Amino acid sequence: MSTELSLFNSGCACFAGLQVLTICDMQSTSIQTLLSVPVGQRGDAWESDFLRELPKASVRIVNDTAVAGPDGWPYLLLATDLAPGADAPVDADRIDSFVNVAQWIATRGLGLVLNPEKAMPDFVMTYGMVWNFRERGEFLTLPEKSAGEKSAGGPIEIRDGQQLHAGAPSLAYLPQDVRSVLREFLKRQRVFEPRVLMISTDNQITWDLAFSLESLGSPPASEHAGIAEAISWFLPAHYSVALINESSVPGFSAL
């Protein structure tokens, strides 16, 4: 099962239906100040400040099409300089508020690359970060504390007689448009009827979004981590993905 994705053909226009609603000739001074910090001096505090200020910014849409990144995922390219060059005029048709752009692409399965024309882009966002911002007003949500941590696709140990909590993911947890994007991705991997289940093994402190191994075509264990990592690109960073046999836990339902 391939873990790479190209949701959009290279010639597919990304902006059909995008309305430019907010035009701003002056960029946020806070964003400008933060972006002037050398890359080597940007730590967790810088990232926190940057993600807090980014929704206040205006951005320029660099490309009319989604671009595949080095990781194989589709990204929309944005710039914080509102003109493409020092002497170039501002093209109002290519400028909008960051919030408007993020709201639009949250329904389309795209990540974001900010200032890709630099030797190193200032920020790269997965699709999961984008729609987490739409739903929760923040790009990164702190996960609930648990007794242990699992890597993506890490096994869930289910012992005989162990108490589990399980149920279908709610629309608040996994919105309908996100499900559609995930189904499209999995369809391109020749998975046509994916099934999912929310599972908690620690009395509902933390939850895993479990995918049925049978519905994924029963891939070998050596591929589980790569598959879970690919699915995780579509989900907020605090979500945990697991792959489980349906014989272990009943109740899986269509994604």
NORTA-V391668 format. One line per field, one symbol per residue. psi: psi as a letter, one per 20 degrees, with the letter a starting at -180 (. if undefined). A space follows every 10 residues. Layout:
psi: ???
This chain:
psi: pqjqpnhpqh jppijpippo hpppipqphg ggghiipqhi jobhgggggg hhhgiiqqqp ogqiqqpprh iiqpqppqqi piqirhjqqp ohijprqhgg gghgiijjkq apppliirho qhqpprhhhg hhgghijqhp ppqqqrhrqq rpjqqoooqp ippqpqrqpr hhhnqghggg gghgghhijk oimqqrpppp jllkgqqpop pphghjjlqq hiigghghgg hhhiqqhiqp pqpqphihpr jqrp.
